Amino acid sequence: MNIVCGDVTYAVEITGNGEPLVLLHGFTGNRDTWKFLIPFLHERYTMIMVDIIGHGMSAAPADFHRYEMERVAEDLKYILEKLHFPKTHILGYSMGGRLALGFACLYPEFVDTLILESASPGLLTEEEREIRRQNDRKLAERILEKGMEAFVDQWENIPLFESQKRLSSKTRLSIREQRLANVPTGLSNSLLGMGTGSQASYWDELDTLDFPVLLITGELDPKFCEIADLMIKKLKRAEWKIISDAGHAIHVEDGEKFGKIISEFLKRNQGGI
């Protein structure tokens, strides 16, 4: 279905029965990212899979300011209100994890539990943010200048995704096709409006979150393991799972284990809505 939030139309897919669970994909992904979780969750949860602004079948506005984290979090709040879900479980991966955490900090009354896969509360200093903004700006310009195929060629070979080269050719092709299905304007503006350099830091808000939080990182992703180690010390009600022999995208590299961990965590924390 499509849900219009002001001037932006979001593509939203809903399946399953039970307590609501919002699922937010990463940069260059779309809602199909989460289809593999349906067998694990559909009997207990109403899965709300959203194409984030600029991705998949959702709109890709020309104004990058429309992609700012606070505005997209407000859109997500509107979507939940439109669907009559006053509270939800929420799962986000990477960029979608940053959005999930931003939403939880801005609208904690809507959150029953929070699951973050390879996600960050943002950068700690303005100097770090400025360097990242400059890098994101260069990448955004490259997407518009060189087009999607050249960008995806570069993106799938960054060190963050090195461990994905062990995946089957069929899986790698599926990921590539998902990335290529996006449009240059959407990805470029996502970097400018919702990139790690552009978003506010949520580090100081972590100790205000008073609901169960699950952090998941891959053993082969030391940067995000370090971030999770810092986060777990600030969160009140959190647990952290490190998945052996997996990198940044655990849900892709070990979907079976990821699905079981998510299902078990939600089952332990079910009924709070």
Residue frames as qw, qx, qy, qz and C-alpha x, y, z in Angstrom:
[[0.000, 0.888, 0.461, 0.000, 0.00, 0.00, 0.00],
 [0.359, 0.415, -0.049, 0.834, 0.96, 3.66, -0.32],
 [0.347, -0.770, -0.439, 0.307, 0.75, 6.09, 2.59],
 [0.312, 0.696, 0.073, 0.643, 1.07, 9.82, 1.90],
 [0.519, -0.584, -0.302, 0.547, 2.95, 11.82, 4.53],
 [0.024, -0.764, 0.044, 0.643, 2.51, 15.44, 3.53],
 [0.474, 0.725, -0.296, -0.402, 4.36, 15.74, 0.22],
 [0.100, 0.450, -0.881, -0.105, 5.97, 12.29, 0.28],
 [0.901, -0.015, -0.118, -0.418, 4.40, 8.96, -0.61],
 [0.241, -0.476, 0.838, -0.114, 5.76, 5.89, 1.17],
 [0.739, 0.077, -0.591, -0.314, 5.46, 2.32, -0.07],
 [0.390, -0.370, 0.690, -0.485, 4.52, 0.09, 2.87],
 [0.641, 0.013, -0.715, -0.279, 3.97, -3.66, 2.89],
 [0.493, -0.359, 0.529, -0.590, 2.12, -5.33, 5.77],
 [0.722, 0.037, -0.656, -0.218, 1.93, -9.04, 6.49],
 [0.360, 0.024, -0.820, 0.445, 1.35, -11.33, 9.46],
 [0.522, -0.663, -0.378, -0.381, -0.76, -11.15, 12.61],
 [0.690, -0.457, -0.382, 0.412, -0.21, -9.94, 16.14],
 [0.309, -0.813, -0.049, 0.492, 1.79, -7.14, 17.70],
 [0.520, 0.853, -0.029, 0.045, 3.20, -4.62, 15.20],
 [0.690, -0.386, 0.299, 0.535, 6.84, -4.75, 14.16],
 [0.390, 0.899, -0.093, -0.174, 8.31, -2.01, 11.95],
 [0.821, -0.106, 0.327, 0.456, 11.26, -3.08, 9.79],
 [0.192, 0.947, -0.119, -0.228, 13.67, -0.49, 8.34],
 [0.900, 0.268, 0.091, 0.333, 16.23, -1.48, 5.70],
 [0.525, -0.503, 0.160, 0.668, 19.70, -0.07, 5.10],
 [0.176, 0.725, -0.257, -0.615, 21.09, 2.39, 2.54],
 [0.266, 0.347, -0.723, -0.535, 20.54, 1.13, -1.05],
 [0.076, 0.140, 0.985, -0.072, 18.04, -1.49, 0.17],
 [0.472, -0.214, -0.252, -0.817, 14.26, -1.69, 0.20],
 [0.695, -0.273, 0.346, -0.568, 11.49, -3.49, 2.07],
 [0.915, 0.185, -0.326, -0.146, 12.28, -6.78, 0.31],
 [0.172, 0.551, -0.709, 0.404, 15.33, -6.93, 2.58],
 [0.376, -0.245, 0.674, -0.587, 13.10, -8.39, 5.28],
 [0.793, 0.068, -0.305, -0.522, 11.06, -10.95, 3.33],
 [0.562, 0.188, -0.792, 0.146, 13.23, -13.78, 4.69],
 [0.068, -0.129, 0.688, -0.711, 11.94, -13.01, 8.20],
 [0.630, -0.126, -0.181, -0.744, 8.31, -13.70, 7.34],
 [0.765, -0.111, -0.628, -0.092, 8.48, -17.45, 8.23],
 [0.406, 0.013, -0.649, 0.643, 10.06, -16.57, 11.58],
 [0.008, -0.119, -0.387, 0.914, 7.64, -13.82, 12.59],
 [0.301, -0.186, -0.418, -0.837, 4.38, -13.69, 10.65],
 [0.496, -0.424, -0.749, -0.113, 2.37, -15.85, 13.05],
 [0.450, -0.544, -0.489, 0.512, 3.05, -13.60, 16.06],
 [0.186, -0.528, -0.018, 0.828, 3.69, -10.18, 14.55],
 [0.475, 0.824, 0.308, -0.016, 2.17, -7.78, 12.07],
 [0.606, -0.197, 0.267, 0.723, 5.26, -6.95, 10.00],
 [0.254, 0.932, 0.178, -0.185, 5.30, -3.39, 8.68],
 [0.678, -0.076, 0.340, 0.647, 8.00, -3.19, 6.00],
 [0.154, 0.927, 0.136, -0.314, 8.68, 0.35, 4.83],
 [0.653, 0.418, 0.133, 0.617, 10.61, 1.63, 1.83],
 [0.342, -0.632, -0.160, 0.677, 12.50, 4.53, 3.44],
 [0.306, 0.902, 0.067, -0.298, 12.28, 7.85, 1.59],
 [0.177, 0.773, -0.533, -0.296, 14.43, 7.82, -1.55],
 [0.150, -0.279, 0.945, 0.080, 14.46, 4.01, -1.71],
 [0.270, 0.267, 0.925, -0.010, 12.45, 1.29, -3.40],
 [0.064, 0.576, 0.666, 0.469, 8.98, 2.40, -4.45],
 [0.215, -0.790, -0.367, 0.442, 8.78, 5.35, -2.05],
 [0.323, 0.933, 0.094, 0.128, 9.12, 8.89, -3.38],
 [0.696, -0.127, 0.017, 0.706, 12.53, 10.45, -3.97],
 [0.058, 0.967, 0.215, -0.126, 12.05, 14.23, -3.54],
 [0.592, 0.615, -0.076, 0.515, 14.51, 16.64, -5.14],
 [0.173, -0.815, 0.268, -0.485, 15.04, 18.60, -1.90],
 [0.594, 0.134, -0.726, 0.321, 17.58, 16.80, 0.29],
 [0.177, -0.277, 0.494, -0.805, 16.29, 18.60, 3.38],
 [0.781, -0.146, -0.121, -0.595, 13.16, 16.45, 3.10],
 [0.831, 0.075, -0.546, 0.082, 15.36, 13.46, 3.98],
 [0.006, -0.535, 0.575, -0.619, 16.51, 14.84, 7.33],
 [0.284, -0.055, -0.927, 0.239, 16.27, 12.32, 10.14],
 [0.173, 0.225, 0.566, -0.774, 13.78, 14.31, 12.22],
 [0.533, 0.265, -0.155, -0.788, 11.40, 14.73, 9.27],
 [0.553, 0.115, -0.779, -0.273, 11.57, 11.06, 8.28],
 [0.136, -0.102, -0.868, 0.467, 11.02, 10.02, 11.91],
 [0.365, 0.254, 0.305, -0.842, 7.94, 12.25, 11.92],
 [0.589, 0.208, -0.512, -0.590, 6.76, 10.49, 8.74],
 [0.388, 0.023, -0.917, 0.085, 7.18, 7.15, 10.47],
 [0.117, 0.190, 0.658, -0.720, 5.12, 8.40, 13.40],
 [0.517, 0.267, -0.055, -0.811, 2.38, 9.46, 10.97],
 [0.529, 0.153, -0.765, -0.333, 2.44, 6.04, 9.27],
 [0.201, -0.097, -0.906, 0.360, 1.93, 4.31, 12.62],
 [0.281, 0.277, 0.420, -0.817, -0.91, 6.66, 13.51],
 [0.539, 0.260, -0.375, -0.708, -2.51, 6.08, 10.11],
 [0.546, 0.061, -0.824, -0.140, -2.32, 2.32, 10.70],
 [0.671, -0.573, -0.030, -0.469, -3.70, 2.74, 14.25],
 [0.839, -0.085, -0.401, 0.359, -0.60, 1.34, 15.95],
 [0.254, -0.937, 0.074, -0.229, 0.07, 3.53, 19.02],
 [0.442, -0.678, 0.587, 0.027, 3.07, 1.38, 19.97],
 [0.881, 0.420, -0.200, -0.089, 5.37, -0.96, 18.10],
 [0.771, -0.334, 0.355, 0.408, 8.45, -3.13, 18.10],
 [0.439, 0.874, -0.145, -0.146, 11.01, -1.70, 15.69],
 [0.816, -0.176, 0.375, 0.404, 13.96, -3.26, 13.88],
 [0.384, 0.907, -0.115, -0.131, 16.49, -1.32, 11.83],
 [0.868, -0.015, 0.200, 0.455, 19.66, -2.18, 9.94],
 [0.513, 0.064, 0.167, 0.840, 22.54, 0.29, 9.42],
 [0.068, -0.201, -0.139, -0.967, 20.88, 3.46, 8.01],
 [0.566, -0.457, -0.497, -0.473, 17.51, 2.00, 9.00],
 [0.646, -0.375, -0.531, 0.401, 18.97, 1.35, 12.45],
 [0.230, -0.029, -0.166, 0.958, 19.97, 4.99, 12.76],
 [0.353, -0.322, -0.316, -0.820, 16.42, 5.96, 11.77],
 [0.665, -0.432, -0.602, -0.090, 14.96, 3.44, 14.24],
 [0.527, -0.290, -0.437, 0.669, 17.12, 4.84, 17.05],
 [0.030, 0.110, 0.032, 0.993, 16.34, 8.43, 16.08],
 [0.503, -0.414, -0.472, -0.594, 12.62, 7.61, 16.10],
 [0.671, -0.410, -0.587, 0.195, 12.96, 5.93, 19.50],
 [0.379, -0.165, -0.303, 0.859, 14.70, 8.97, 20.95],
 [0.143, -0.134, -0.161, -0.967, 12.21, 11.43, 19.46],
 [0.683, -0.211, -0.182, -0.676, 9.04, 9.38, 20.09],
 [0.073, 0.239, -0.930, 0.269, 9.83, 6.87, 22.86],
 [0.548, 0.091, 0.515, -0.653, 6.15, 6.55, 23.74],
 [0.775, 0.378, -0.211, -0.461, 5.64, 4.71, 20.42],
 [0.485, 0.455, -0.746, 0.032, 8.34, 2.09, 21.07],
 [0.898, -0.373, 0.033, -0.232, 7.86, -1.22, 22.85],
 [0.785, -0.349, 0.346, 0.378, 11.23, -2.75, 21.96],
 [0.329, 0.869, -0.290, -0.230, 14.12, -1.65, 19.74],
 [0.882, -0.064, 0.361, 0.295, 16.40, -3.92, 17.70],
 [0.197, 0.903, -0.286, -0.255, 19.48, -2.39, 16.09],
 [0.913, 0.094, 0.258, 0.302, 21.60, -4.32, 13.61],
 [0.608, 0.087, 0.185, 0.767, 24.99, -2.71, 12.89],
 [0.015, 0.869, 0.323, 0.375, 23.71, 0.74, 13.82],
 [0.452, 0.018, -0.290, 0.843, 25.16, 3.88, 15.37],
 [0.115, -0.810, -0.467, 0.335, 23.79, 6.79, 17.43],
 [0.310, 0.938, 0.019, 0.154, 25.86, 9.10, 15.23],
 [0.633, 0.353, -0.299, 0.620, 29.31, 10.66, 15.41],
 [0.539, -0.573, -0.432, 0.440, 30.61, 12.06, 18.67],
 [0.283, -0.535, 0.001, 0.796, 32.21, 15.34, 17.57],
 [0.425, 0.821, 0.128, -0.359, 31.42, 18.12, 15.13],
 [0.003, -0.658, 0.642, 0.394, 34.83, 17.63, 13.54],
 [0.338, 0.000, 0.931, 0.139, 33.98, 14.00, 12.76],
 [0.453, 0.636, 0.576, -0.242, 30.58, 15.03, 11.40],
 [0.261, 0.833, -0.177, -0.455, 32.10, 17.66, 9.09],
 [0.102, -0.429, 0.827, 0.349, 34.60, 15.18, 7.65],
 [0.359, 0.253, 0.899, 0.004, 31.80, 12.68, 7.10],
 [0.396, 0.757, 0.320, -0.410, 29.55, 15.32, 5.52],
 [0.158, 0.715, -0.476, -0.487, 32.28, 16.16, 3.03],
 [0.161, -0.185, 0.942, 0.229, 32.76, 12.49, 2.14],
 [0.387, 0.478, 0.763, -0.201, 29.01, 11.94, 1.83],
 [0.327, 0.787, 0.029, -0.522, 28.75, 15.01, -0.41],
 [0.065, 0.532, -0.715, -0.448, 31.42, 13.66, -2.75],
 [0.223, 0.086, 0.968, 0.076, 29.71, 10.28, -2.93],
 [0.376, 0.642, 0.535, -0.399, 26.33, 11.93, -3.53],
 [0.279, 0.742, -0.271, -0.546, 27.78, 13.91, -6.43],
 [0.063, -0.320, 0.889, 0.322, 29.36, 10.77, -7.86],
 [0.381, 0.342, 0.847, -0.146, 26.01, 8.96, -7.86],
 [0.405, 0.773, 0.259, -0.414, 24.42, 11.76, -9.88],
 [0.164, 0.739, -0.480, -0.443, 27.38, 12.14, -12.25],
 [0.014, 0.351, -0.908, -0.227, 28.24, 8.50, -12.89],
 [0.716, -0.054, -0.395, -0.573, 24.86, 6.81, -12.50],
 [0.824, -0.382, 0.227, -0.352, 23.64, 3.82, -10.54],
 [0.974, 0.141, -0.144, 0.105, 25.71, 1.04, -12.10],
 [0.475, 0.541, -0.413, 0.557, 29.05, 2.77, -11.54],
 [0.365, -0.584, 0.382, -0.616, 28.04, 3.64, -7.97],
 [0.932, -0.227, 0.114, -0.257, 26.91, 0.09, -7.16],
 [0.834, 0.348, -0.315, 0.290, 30.18, -1.27, -8.62],
 [0.184, 0.551, -0.476, 0.660, 32.02, 0.93, -6.13],
 [0.570, -0.471, 0.258, -0.622, 29.64, 0.40, -3.19],
 [0.975, -0.130, -0.059, -0.173, 29.63, -3.38, -3.24],
 [0.804, 0.266, -0.322, 0.424, 33.42, -3.37, -3.05],
 [0.144, -0.770, 0.332, -0.526, 33.89, -1.17, 0.02],
 [0.229, 0.285, -0.856, 0.366, 35.65, -2.83, 2.99],
 [0.506, -0.115, 0.460, -0.721, 32.42, -2.85, 5.03],
 [0.875, 0.200, 0.086, -0.432, 30.99, -5.53, 2.71],
 [0.187, 0.554, -0.802, -0.119, 34.15, -7.62, 2.22],
 [0.343, -0.090, 0.903, -0.243, 32.64, -10.62, 4.00],
 [0.691, 0.426, 0.298, -0.502, 29.70, -10.64, 1.56],
 [0.414, 0.576, -0.603, -0.364, 32.01, -11.81, -1.21],
 [0.122, -0.169, 0.973, -0.100, 31.73, -15.28, 0.33],
 [0.610, 0.303, 0.458, -0.571, 28.00, -15.38, -0.42],
 [0.593, 0.284, 0.710, 0.252, 26.62, -17.39, -3.32],
 [0.141, 0.018, 0.427, 0.893, 26.54, -15.72, -6.72],
 [0.173, -0.590, -0.699, -0.365, 22.73, -15.90, -6.62],
 [0.369, -0.755, -0.415, 0.348, 22.58, -13.99, -3.31],
 [0.337, -0.383, 0.136, 0.849, 25.11, -11.41, -4.48],
 [0.061, 0.262, 0.597, 0.756, 23.15, -10.87, -7.67],
 [0.251, -0.718, -0.642, -0.102, 19.92, -10.40, -5.70],
 [0.374, -0.680, -0.202, 0.597, 21.57, -7.75, -3.50],
 [0.264, -0.152, 0.371, 0.877, 23.00, -6.01, -6.56],
 [0.039, -0.472, -0.677, -0.564, 19.62, -5.93, -8.30],
 [0.306, -0.776, -0.518, 0.189, 18.02, -4.49, -5.17],
 [0.345, -0.543, 0.024, 0.766, 20.61, -1.70, -5.12],
 [0.166, 0.019, 0.539, 0.825, 20.25, -0.98, -8.83],
 [0.054, -0.631, -0.740, -0.224, 16.45, -0.71, -8.46],
 [0.211, -0.747, -0.301, 0.554, 16.90, 2.59, -6.62],
 [0.416, 0.829, 0.201, 0.316, 17.16, 5.98, -8.32],
 [0.555, 0.244, -0.216, 0.765, 20.20, 8.31, -8.21],
 [0.175, -0.614, 0.025, -0.770, 18.27, 11.24, -6.73],
 [0.780, -0.542, -0.170, -0.262, 16.97, 9.16, -3.84],
 [0.872, -0.183, -0.195, 0.411, 20.34, 7.73, -2.84],
 [0.399, 0.400, -0.106, 0.818, 22.20, 10.99, -3.35],
 [0.303, -0.620, 0.010, -0.724, 19.76, 12.94, -1.22],
 [0.856, -0.455, -0.244, -0.033, 19.70, 10.20, 1.43],
 [0.724, 0.017, -0.227, 0.651, 23.42, 10.74, 1.90],
 [0.141, 0.424, -0.053, 0.893, 22.99, 14.51, 2.09],
 [0.477, -0.524, -0.070, -0.702, 19.91, 14.57, 4.32],
 [0.873, -0.413, 0.023, -0.259, 20.12, 11.41, 6.39],
 [0.720, 0.380, -0.486, 0.319, 23.81, 10.51, 6.24],
 [0.717, -0.414, -0.395, 0.398, 25.83, 9.87, 9.39],
 [0.379, 0.036, -0.091, 0.920, 27.48, 13.27, 9.02],
 [0.198, -0.414, -0.265, -0.848, 24.15, 15.09, 8.72],
 [0.611, -0.553, -0.531, -0.196, 22.19, 13.44, 11.52],
 [0.343, -0.751, 0.316, -0.468, 22.22, 14.67, 15.07],
 [0.317, 0.238, -0.867, 0.302, 24.13, 12.64, 17.64],
 [0.720, -0.457, -0.243, -0.463, 21.87, 10.54, 19.88],
 [0.551, 0.145, -0.698, 0.433, 24.58, 9.38, 22.28],
 [0.063, -0.174, 0.501, -0.846, 23.32, 11.59, 25.11],
 [0.676, -0.117, -0.052, -0.725, 19.78, 10.23, 24.72],
 [0.580, 0.102, -0.805, -0.075, 20.69, 6.55, 25.10],
 [0.190, -0.046, -0.817, 0.543, 20.35, 6.51, 28.88],
 [0.419, 0.079, 0.225, -0.876, 16.82, 7.95, 28.63],
 [0.625, 0.061, -0.592, -0.505, 15.46, 4.93, 26.72],
 [0.414, -0.234, 0.713, -0.516, 13.43, 2.78, 29.11],
 [0.907, 0.199, 0.082, -0.362, 12.46, -0.23, 27.00],
 [0.815, -0.196, 0.485, 0.250, 14.30, -3.42, 25.97],
 [0.391, 0.805, -0.346, -0.282, 16.98, -2.89, 23.33],
 [0.901, -0.049, 0.364, 0.230, 18.85, -5.56, 21.38],
 [0.152, 0.813, -0.448, -0.340, 22.14, -4.71, 19.66],
 [0.924, 0.121, 0.337, 0.131, 23.40, -7.11, 16.99],
 [0.173, 0.833, -0.450, -0.271, 26.81, -6.88, 15.35],
 [0.948, 0.271, -0.157, 0.053, 28.99, -9.20, 13.30],
 [0.774, -0.484, 0.173, 0.370, 32.32, -10.45, 14.59],
 [0.639, 0.168, 0.334, 0.672, 33.98, -9.39, 11.33],
 [0.080, 0.807, 0.242, 0.533, 32.74, -5.79, 11.67],
 [0.550, -0.218, -0.455, 0.666, 35.07, -4.37, 14.36],
 [0.004, 0.249, 0.000, 0.968, 33.95, -0.75, 13.91],
 [0.559, -0.412, -0.251, -0.675, 30.34, -1.50, 14.81],
 [0.751, -0.310, -0.544, 0.211, 31.32, -3.94, 17.53],
 [0.371, -0.006, -0.335, 0.866, 33.24, -1.06, 19.12],
 [0.277, -0.310, -0.118, -0.902, 30.21, 1.24, 18.75],
 [0.720, -0.397, -0.473, -0.315, 27.94, -1.39, 20.32],
 [0.643, -0.166, -0.535, 0.523, 30.39, -1.81, 23.20],
 [0.086, 0.083, -0.215, 0.969, 30.06, 1.90, 23.95],
 [0.478, -0.311, -0.315, -0.759, 26.28, 1.86, 23.52],
 [0.696, -0.322, -0.641, -0.036, 25.67, -1.08, 25.85],
 [0.429, -0.130, -0.507, 0.736, 27.32, 0.85, 28.67],
 [0.119, -0.027, 0.084, -0.989, 24.84, 3.73, 28.32],
 [0.553, -0.235, -0.504, -0.621, 21.58, 1.86, 27.67],
 [0.503, -0.355, 0.491, -0.615, 19.44, 0.89, 30.68],
 [0.790, 0.046, 0.537, -0.293, 17.81, -2.30, 29.40],
 [0.590, 0.641, -0.388, -0.301, 19.96, -3.69, 26.63],
 [0.821, -0.213, 0.502, 0.168, 21.61, -6.88, 25.49],
 [0.275, 0.746, -0.471, -0.381, 24.22, -7.35, 22.79],
 [0.915, 0.081, 0.393, 0.053, 24.72, -10.29, 20.46],
 [0.058, 0.682, -0.592, -0.425, 27.92, -10.71, 18.45],
 [0.928, 0.280, 0.156, -0.188, 27.45, -13.11, 15.54],
 [0.551, -0.452, 0.588, 0.383, 30.54, -15.16, 14.80],
 [0.414, 0.009, 0.706, 0.574, 31.98, -15.22, 11.28],
 [0.240, 0.779, 0.552, 0.175, 29.61, -12.48, 10.07],
 [0.340, 0.126, 0.046, 0.931, 30.20, -8.92, 8.91],
 [0.143, 0.035, 0.131, -0.980, 28.05, -5.78, 8.70],
 [0.642, -0.003, -0.229, -0.732, 24.90, -7.31, 7.18],
 [0.264, -0.168, 0.914, -0.258, 24.27, -10.25, 9.49],
 [0.672, 0.332, 0.421, -0.511, 20.74, -10.73, 8.16],
 [0.675, 0.595, -0.322, -0.296, 22.21, -11.45, 4.72],
 [0.276, 0.537, -0.792, 0.088, 25.21, -13.52, 5.79],
 [0.148, -0.044, -0.955, 0.252, 23.45, -15.69, 8.37],
 [0.446, -0.274, -0.227, -0.821, 19.71, -15.19, 7.98],
 [0.706, -0.302, -0.633, -0.095, 18.79, -18.35, 9.88],
 [0.500, -0.219, -0.530, 0.649, 20.69, -17.32, 13.01],
 [0.036, -0.105, 0.049, -0.993, 19.52, -13.71, 12.69],
 [0.536, -0.330, -0.441, -0.640, 15.88, -14.79, 12.42],
 [0.681, -0.349, -0.627, 0.148, 16.12, -17.00, 15.49],
 [0.354, -0.111, -0.388, 0.844, 17.76, -14.25, 17.57],
 [0.230, -0.182, -0.118, -0.949, 15.11, -11.71, 16.57],
 [0.633, -0.339, -0.555, -0.420, 12.28, -14.16, 17.20],
 [0.627, -0.293, -0.614, 0.379, 13.59, -15.16, 20.64],
 [0.182, -0.026, -0.267, 0.946, 14.16, -11.56, 21.73],
 [0.379, -0.224, -0.233, -0.867, 10.68, -10.49, 20.67],
 [0.670, -0.336, -0.636, -0.184, 9.08, -13.52, 22.30],
 [0.497, -0.221, -0.561, 0.624, 10.79, -12.70, 25.61],
 [0.052, -0.214, -0.197, 0.955, 9.51, -9.14, 25.41],
 [0.198, -0.357, -0.667, -0.623, 6.09, -9.75, 23.90],
 [0.354, -0.629, -0.692, 0.013, 2.96, -8.36, 25.46],
 [0.314, -0.371, -0.279, 0.828, 4.18, -4.96, 26.54],
 [0.011, -0.205, -0.380, -0.902, 2.16, -3.12, 23.94]]
